[in-house]
Amino acid sequence: AAEQFSEKEGHQADSPAGRPSADMGCRASAARGAGAAMGERGDRLSQAVAREQRARELELAGEVREAFQEYRRAIEVFRFVHKWEENPRVKELVRERLEEVLRRAEELQARINSDAVAPAPPPAAEQFSEREDDPAE
């Protein structure tokens, strides 16, 4: 997941022809030192929210293990944003969202663990109700 983010960094200074222009490269370098970190956090925040949304969609579709993995990826990105966010108000909102996503991931992990350990219902339970010589009928 981290590789995906680092691949996108640095490509913002490319010219329309796909080659970095000298002027844009200089501006991008200066902006990285001054204010691009805010843009990167904003991009990362969008990525975290998108990953969380994808995890929720997977969960609704019954893809519990895949949803759990996507929640974990969202958590990584939310942690990055929280670590580097300078605005205390935004940082608090990110922390709250991170806690919510962590809680949901923990619930899914418990569900995955209980599904892996829980025995399957015995198929014989269905057979008893269909048997003619069943004393319960």
C-alpha positions as CSV (number, residue, x, y, z in Angstrom):
1,A,0.0,0.0,0.0
2,A,2.8,2.4,0.8
3,E,4.4,1.8,-2.6
4,Q,1.2,3.0,-4.3
5,F,1.4,6.3,-2.5
6,S,5.1,6.9,-3.1
7,E,4.6,6.2,-6.8
8,K,2.1,9.0,-7.1
9,E,4.4,11.5,-5.3
10,G,6.7,13.5,-7.6
11,H,4.5,13.0,-10.7
12,Q,2.6,16.2,-10.1
13,A,5.5,18.2,-11.6
14,D,5.3,16.5,-14.9
15,S,4.5,18.5,-18.0
16,P,1.6,17.5,-20.3
17,A,4.1,15.7,-22.5
18,G,5.0,13.5,-19.6
19,R,8.4,15.1,-19.0
20,P,9.2,17.2,-16.0
21,S,9.5,20.8,-17.1
22,A,12.3,22.8,-15.4
23,D,9.9,25.6,-14.2
24,M,7.3,23.1,-12.8
25,G,10.0,21.1,-11.2
26,C,11.4,24.1,-9.4
27,R,8.0,25.1,-8.2
28,A,7.2,21.6,-7.1
29,S,10.4,21.4,-5.1
30,A,9.7,24.7,-3.4
31,A,6.1,23.7,-2.7
32,R,7.2,20.4,-1.3
33,G,9.3,22.2,1.2
34,A,6.5,24.7,2.1
35,G,3.0,23.6,1.4
36,A,2.8,20.5,-0.7
37,A,2.9,18.4,2.5
38,M,-0.6,19.7,3.1
39,G,-1.7,18.7,-0.4
40,E,-0.1,15.2,0.2
41,R,-2.0,14.9,3.5
42,G,-5.2,15.9,1.7
43,D,-4.6,13.4,-1.0
44,R,-3.8,10.7,1.6
45,L,-6.8,11.6,3.6
46,S,-8.9,11.1,0.4
47,Q,-7.2,7.8,-0.1
48,A,-7.9,6.7,3.5
49,V,-11.6,7.6,3.1
50,A,-11.8,5.8,-0.2
51,R,-10.2,2.7,1.3
52,E,-12.6,2.8,4.2
53,Q,-15.5,3.1,1.8
54,R,-14.2,0.2,-0.3
55,A,-13.9,-1.9,2.9
56,R,-17.5,-1.1,3.9
57,E,-18.6,-2.2,0.4
58,L,-16.7,-5.4,0.6
59,E,-18.1,-6.1,4.1
60,L,-21.7,-5.5,2.8
61,A,-21.0,-7.9,-0.1
62,G,-20.0,-10.6,2.5
63,E,-16.3,-10.4,1.6
64,V,-15.2,-10.3,5.2
65,R,-11.5,-11.2,4.9
66,E,-11.0,-8.8,2.0
67,A,-12.9,-6.0,3.9
68,F,-10.6,-6.6,6.9
69,Q,-7.5,-6.2,4.7
70,E,-8.9,-3.0,3.2
71,Y,-9.7,-1.6,6.7
72,R,-6.1,-2.3,7.6
73,R,-4.8,-0.4,4.6
74,A,-7.2,2.5,5.5
75,I,-5.8,2.5,9.0
76,E,-2.2,2.8,7.7
77,V,-3.1,5.8,5.7
78,F,-5.2,7.4,8.5
79,R,-2.2,7.0,10.8
80,F,0.1,8.7,8.3
81,V,-2.3,11.7,8.0
82,H,-2.7,11.9,11.8
83,K,1.0,11.9,12.3
84,W,1.7,14.7,9.9
85,E,-1.4,16.8,10.3
86,E,-0.7,20.2,11.8
87,N,-4.2,21.6,12.2
88,P,-5.4,20.5,15.6
89,R,-9.0,20.4,14.6
90,V,-8.4,18.3,11.5
91,K,-6.0,16.1,13.5
92,E,-8.8,15.4,16.1
93,L,-11.3,14.5,13.4
94,V,-8.8,12.2,11.8
95,R,-8.1,10.6,15.2
96,E,-11.8,10.0,15.7
97,R,-12.2,8.4,12.3
98,L,-9.1,6.3,12.9
99,E,-10.5,5.0,16.1
100,E,-13.8,4.2,14.4
101,V,-12.0,2.3,11.6
102,L,-9.8,0.5,14.1
103,R,-12.9,-0.6,16.1
104,R,-14.6,-1.9,12.9
105,A,-11.4,-3.8,11.9
106,E,-11.2,-5.4,15.4
107,E,-14.8,-6.5,15.1
108,L,-14.2,-8.1,11.7
109,Q,-11.0,-9.7,13.0
110,A,-13.0,-11.3,15.9
111,R,-15.6,-12.4,13.4
112,I,-13.0,-14.0,11.2
113,N,-11.4,-15.7,14.1
114,S,-14.7,-17.0,15.5
115,D,-15.7,-18.3,12.0
116,A,-12.4,-20.1,11.7
117,V,-12.8,-21.8,15.1
118,A,-16.6,-22.3,15.2
119,P,-17.6,-25.8,14.2
120,A,-20.0,-26.1,11.3
121,P,-23.5,-27.1,12.2
122,P,-23.9,-30.8,11.9
123,P,-25.7,-31.9,8.8
124,A,-27.6,-34.5,10.8
125,A,-29.7,-31.8,12.4
126,E,-31.6,-31.4,9.1
127,Q,-32.0,-35.1,8.6
128,F,-33.8,-35.6,12.0
129,S,-36.7,-33.5,10.9
130,E,-37.1,-35.4,7.6
131,R,-36.9,-38.9,9.0
132,E,-40.1,-40.8,9.4
133,D,-39.1,-42.7,12.5
134,D,-38.1,-39.5,14.3
135,P,-39.8,-39.6,17.7
136,A,-40.0,-35.8,17.8
137,E,-42.7,-35.8,15.1
